[in-house]
């Protein structure tokens, strides 16, 4: 199973922006740590449902109160900040 850190690494590529990778993967979302395109991508990549994508860290609930987390790569953090400011409307949907 892909870890959250491995999934985050898949978003940072030399040939594409984070937004382009998300668009290619069909990962759209709304503003919010559980429903943004990055969280949607992480759910898809890790196979886990309880994923949160903050600006500095990403979290996934393993069981009960047990969480795993990983530091957000700079490019992904930058994307989240841009998305929350209304950039990348092609990745925004009204219901996920």
TADA-V79832 format. One record per residue. RES is the residue in three letters. PHI is phi in degrees with one decimal (none if undefined). OMEGA is omega in degrees with one decimal (none if undefined). D_CENTER is the distance of its C-alpha to the mean C-alpha in Angstrom with 2 decimals. Layout:
BEGIN
RES	PHI	OMEGA	D_CENTER
RES	PHI	OMEGA	D_CENTER
END
This chain:
BEGIN
UNK	none	179.9	16.80
UNK	-70.1	176.5	13.80
UNK	-80.6	179.4	12.84
UNK	-65.2	178.3	9.57
UNK	-65.8	177.7	10.98
UNK	-64.2	178.8	11.91
UNK	-63.4	178.0	8.65
UNK	-61.8	178.5	7.32
UNK	-62.2	179.5	10.75
UNK	-68.6	179.7	10.44
UNK	-79.2	-176.3	8.26
UNK	-103.1	-177.5	11.20
UNK	-129.2	-179.7	14.32
UNK	-73.3	-173.8	17.72
UNK	-100.5	-177.7	18.44
UNK	-144.8	173.1	15.47
UNK	-80.0	176.5	13.25
UNK	-58.3	179.2	9.45
UNK	-60.0	179.6	10.32
UNK	-66.0	178.4	12.79
UNK	-63.7	179.6	10.77
UNK	-61.9	178.8	8.45
UNK	-63.7	178.1	11.87
UNK	-59.2	-178.2	13.58
UNK	-85.2	-179.9	11.46
UNK	71.9	-177.4	12.08
UNK	-99.4	177.4	8.64
UNK	-112.8	179.9	9.75
UNK	-169.6	177.2	9.57
UNK	-121.3	177.8	11.30
UNK	-70.0	179.9	11.27
UNK	137.0	-171.9	10.51
UNK	-67.5	-179.1	8.44
UNK	-98.7	-171.8	8.73
UNK	-128.7	178.1	8.66
UNK	-75.8	-178.7	6.55
UNK	-55.7	179.3	5.42
UNK	-66.7	178.0	1.67
UNK	-63.6	177.4	3.58
UNK	-61.0	178.0	5.89
UNK	-61.5	-178.0	5.16
UNK	-64.5	176.0	5.20
UNK	-60.9	-179.4	8.09
UNK	-63.5	-175.1	9.60
UNK	-73.2	-176.5	9.69
UNK	-94.1	-176.4	10.95
UNK	75.8	-179.8	13.00
UNK	-111.0	-176.8	12.48
UNK	-88.5	-174.7	12.34
UNK	-90.9	-177.4	12.07
UNK	-118.1	176.4	8.55
UNK	-124.6	179.9	7.87
UNK	-120.9	175.0	5.54
UNK	-89.9	-178.6	8.55
UNK	-68.5	-176.0	9.74
UNK	-102.4	-177.4	11.49
UNK	-144.5	172.3	10.13
UNK	-116.4	-176.7	7.74
UNK	-128.8	172.7	10.08
UNK	-137.0	177.8	11.16
UNK	-80.0	-179.8	14.61
UNK	-91.2	176.0	16.98
UNK	-152.3	175.5	20.14
UNK	43.3	-179.6	21.75
UNK	-100.3	-179.2	21.05
UNK	-88.3	-179.4	19.68
UNK	-123.8	168.9	16.16
UNK	-111.7	179.4	14.63
UNK	-139.6	179.1	12.54
UNK	-148.4	177.0	11.62
UNK	-70.1	-179.6	11.92
UNK	-75.4	175.0	9.18
UNK	-60.0	-177.0	10.70
UNK	-53.8	-177.7	12.52
UNK	-64.0	179.5	11.31
UNK	-73.6	176.7	7.61
UNK	-60.4	177.5	9.29
UNK	-61.7	178.4	11.63
UNK	-60.9	-178.4	9.40
UNK	-59.5	178.1	8.16
UNK	-61.4	178.6	11.91
UNK	-63.9	-178.8	13.06
UNK	-61.0	-179.6	11.18
UNK	-67.4	176.7	12.59
UNK	-91.4	176.9	15.89
UNK	99.6	176.0	16.08
UNK	-76.6	178.8	15.34
UNK	62.7	179.8	13.90
UNK	-61.9	178.3	15.58
UNK	-66.1	179.6	15.32
UNK	-103.3	-176.9	11.72
UNK	-101.8	175.7	12.95
UNK	-131.0	-178.5	14.79
UNK	-82.1	174.2	17.12
UNK	-142.3	-174.1	16.36
UNK	-109.8	none	13.61
END
